[in-house]
Amino acid sequence: MDAAALWQRYQDWLYYHAGLGFYVDISRMRFDDAFVEGLQPKLEKAFADMAALEAGAIANPDENRMVGHYWLRDPDLAPTPEIKQEIVASVDQIETFARKIHSGAIHPPQAPRYTDIISIGIGGSALGPEFVAEALAPDFPPLAIHFIDNTDPAGIDRVLTRVRNRLNSTLVIVISKSGGTPEPRNGTIELKAAYAGHNLDFTKYAIAITTPDSKLDRQAKSEGWLATFPMFDWVGGRTSELSAVGLLPAALQGIDIRAMLAGAKEMDVATRIADLKTNPAALLALGWYYSGNGRGEKDMVVLPYKDSLLLFSRYLQQLVMESLGKEKDLDGNIVHQGIAVYGNKGSTDQHAYVQQLREGVPNFFATFIEVLEDRSGSSPEIDPGATAGDYLSGFLQGTRQALYEKQRDSITITIPQVNPHTVGALIALYERAVGFYGSLVNINAYHQPGVEAGKKAAAVVLDLQKQVLQVLQEAKTPLPLAQIAEKAAATDQIEAIYKILRHLQANRRGVTMQGDPAHPDSLTFSAN
Ligand SMILES: O=P(O)(O)OC[C@H]1O[C@H](O)[C@H](O)[C@@H](O)[C@@H]1O
């Protein structure tokens, strides 16, 4: 396509939202009119599915759940007055609580104010708060946030070391929708012990965000934690950033949560329009469908050209991959759907993997996120007439063009500034695009059956560990792996047993290993 035709295509497909100052450009996805026409019936169905979902349909049939994250930013849409009231009350509760924490009306037993937050949670209970903290927290927030989003002992130590002089003024927010996920449970137990070790009463620091009556909720209530905030059954973990999960940490860091909600609401209104060209989420879903043939054949490389949006791709990774990565469609056919997502930021990644993007395997499409405002003040000139921000902008344009020349497609989203309003809108845009795409490919985008398999397998390994330890403790002499497996009645688990024992030995957990590590068959183990 020559330059004039391309410029025309750009203008023909450009989406602009005046209220948000938000642009979506899919002109560099090389679909044609016939493709758009062919997709129209599927799009119509997606619009109808979304309207039903917003009206309270059981849009997550496997879990028999409604899908209500859109109600969070417009409680008037909630299907019952009770749900509306729950949402309104929760935002009020968050604001009131944050105000009292900031003013010192609620303060730790031995200090005038809380200074830090340790946020414990994983998956949807971590990625949104992490993304928003990186994008929006002020440089000197009223409370500094630290995350424990794993069960890595060294990771827990790192956070505890960072706050070691301020533990007596550090809040702990435990976030878990189910209230039973092992990783946050482990982090909570370790932190409780750490607080006790400093003679601090953990309950004066601990806050739970969880579904009412979950295991975590019952623990928080029976132990008398500082506060609890509800998660709602009808909000999925990966779409929970604009529930208490994201709003409480944000409010405590001094981020304007009403502006986040307003930005999301404005975007929701825009993505409710049942017309492709004036609906930015439908445009994204169409682009994704085109690029991967509706089968996820191409990966989504997300490249925000702004440091503060670094964690957006990580956040999207869960939103997109856990929603769309499904074995079966809604009719039970095996489809193996999904779209792989990766990326960090530009121009940094140009010096890492953009070489492959331009010249290597053409198995992706890029999404550039452009931020018009370089910084809040003015910029010095680096060269005559050029600032650092001009370079960043030039690199984005250059890479987009260089990819296009090599038949590598891209989408470009342009926002005026990174602020609570635009971040709320970005979250809402992608939530809706994922919902639309789920409809286009006829899958349930709101469950995650595949995650359970790994959790179950891990539980089996931990049970096996108990058995194996018992075998070693009862043994009089060092035993080879085959015998341990036999005695533990787990001959089909010999490799797992070997790995359990190697790990215990490496951590001086009462296991001695002898023999040649290069030949696991030669090893013997004993309890010490
Ligand atoms: O919030 P939680 O119930 O602790 O769940 C945390 C995460 O873990 C699960 O395994 C799911 O796959 C995620 O969707 C969820 O966000």
The ligand as a MOL file (V3000), in Angstrom:
LIG
                    3D

  0  0  0     0  0            999 V3000
M  V30 BEGIN CTAB
M  V30 COUNTS 16 16 0 0 0
M  V30 BEGIN ATOM
M  V30 1 O -7.6510 -14.4160 44.9510 0
M  V30 2 P -7.3850 -15.8690 45.0950 0
M  V30 3 O -8.6340 -16.6500 45.3620 0
M  V30 4 O -6.3260 -16.1210 46.1390 0
M  V30 5 O -6.8390 -16.4110 43.7370 0
M  V30 6 C -5.6570 -15.9600 43.1740 0
M  V30 7 C -5.4860 -16.4840 41.7670 0
M  V30 8 O -5.2640 -17.8610 41.8050 0
M  V30 9 C -6.0010 -18.7770 41.0550 0
M  V30 10 O -5.2800 -19.9360 40.8990 0
M  V30 11 C -6.5720 -18.2980 39.7400 0
M  V30 12 O -6.0750 -18.9640 38.6480 0
M  V30 13 C -6.4740 -16.8220 39.5500 0
M  V30 14 O -7.4820 -16.4300 38.6720 0
M  V30 15 C -6.5890 -16.0840 40.8370 0
M  V30 16 O -6.5390 -14.7060 40.5880 0
M  V30 END ATOM
M  V30 BEGIN BOND
M  V30 1 2 1 2
M  V30 2 1 2 3
M  V30 3 1 2 4
M  V30 4 1 2 5
M  V30 5 1 5 6
M  V30 6 1 6 7
M  V30 7 1 7 8
M  V30 8 1 7 15
M  V30 9 1 8 9
M  V30 10 1 9 10
M  V30 11 1 9 11
M  V30 12 1 11 12
M  V30 13 1 11 13
M  V30 14 1 13 14
M  V30 15 1 13 15
M  V30 16 1 15 16
M  V30 END BOND
M  V30 END CTAB
M  END
